[in-house]
């Protein structure tokens, strides 16, 4: 009979500190909030690490969304102020009346004749 936990990689009794996947985990368990300070198989920690990664990702997503909302509101206020200033100065109508109604013709590049330097 096996004397300890079975390794999911080699399907034999865990070899503990002799295994490259055996490591020290220190921190806070994201599921319970309790401190963690133990040596164990890294495969065992994968669900805990995935849970923590998802929690951190949600935090970043919330921060990005908050920043986007603030930037959007600031841009809206700036656009309103610029539109108000332009209307106050009468620039919008003046620019529209002065704008040319025809298209600018395209200029074709001039072709230089071939000159032999010898």
N, C-alpha and C positions, 0 to 999 in steps of 0.2 A: 504494500500500500504506500501511497504517496505520503510524505511527512510534512509537506507544505503546499502552498498554492501552486497550481499548474501554470506554466508560462504559456501565453497564447502564441508565442512565436516558435518555440521549439517543442511544444506539447510534452514537456517533461517538468519535473519539479524545478521551481524557480531557483536560480543560482545566485541570486542576490547581488552583492557588490561586485561580483565577477562579470556581470552582464553590462554591456554598453548602454542598455536601455534603462538601467536601474539608476535613479537619480534622486536628488534632494529637492523637495518642493517646499517653498516657504512663502507665505502670504496669507490672504484672506479667502476663505471659501465663498464664492459668489452665491452659492445656493443657501448656505446657512449663516454666513457672516462671521463664522468662528475662525480663529487663527489656525493656519496650517503650518506645521513644521515636522516633516517626516520624510523618510527615505522609502521609496516604493517604485514599482514598475511604471515607466512613462506611458505605457499603453493604458494603464488604469487611470491616468490623469487626463486623457484626451477628452472625455465628456465634460469635465470640470473646466478645462481650458477653452473648449468651444463655447460653453455657457458664458464664461468671462469675456471672451472675444465678442460675442453677440451683445452683451451689456455695454461694452466699450463702444461698439459700432453705433448702438442706439444713442449714446451720449454725444458722439461726434455728429451724427445726423441731426440731432436736435440743435446743436450749436450752429451748424451750417444753415439750417432752416431759419433760425433766429437772425443770423447775419444777413441772409438773403432778404428777409422781411424788412430789416432796418435799412439796407441799401436801397431797396425798392421804394420805401417811403421817402427816403432822402432824395432820390432821383425825381420822384413825383413832385415833391415840394420845390425842388430846383426848377423843374420844367414849368410849374405854375408861376413862379416868380419871374422867370425869363419871359414867359408869354405876357404877363402883366406889364413888365417893363417895356417890351417891344410895342405893345398896344398903346401904352401911355405916350410913348415918343412918336407914335404914328409911323414907325418904320415899316411895319408890315405892308400897309397900303402903298407907301412910297416905293418900296422895293418891287412890289408886284407891278406897278405902273411903269417902272423904268426897265423892267426885264425885256430883253429882245424877244420877239415872237418868232424869229427865224432861226434855223439851225446854222451853226458855224460850219462852213465848207471845210472838208478835210484837205490838208495839203499833202501832195505827193512828194516824196523825197527826191531831191535833184540827183541825177546820175552823173558822176564825174567821168569824163572820157579817160580811157586807158592811156597812160603816158609811160613810155619806155625810158628808164633812167640811164640807159647806156648810150 
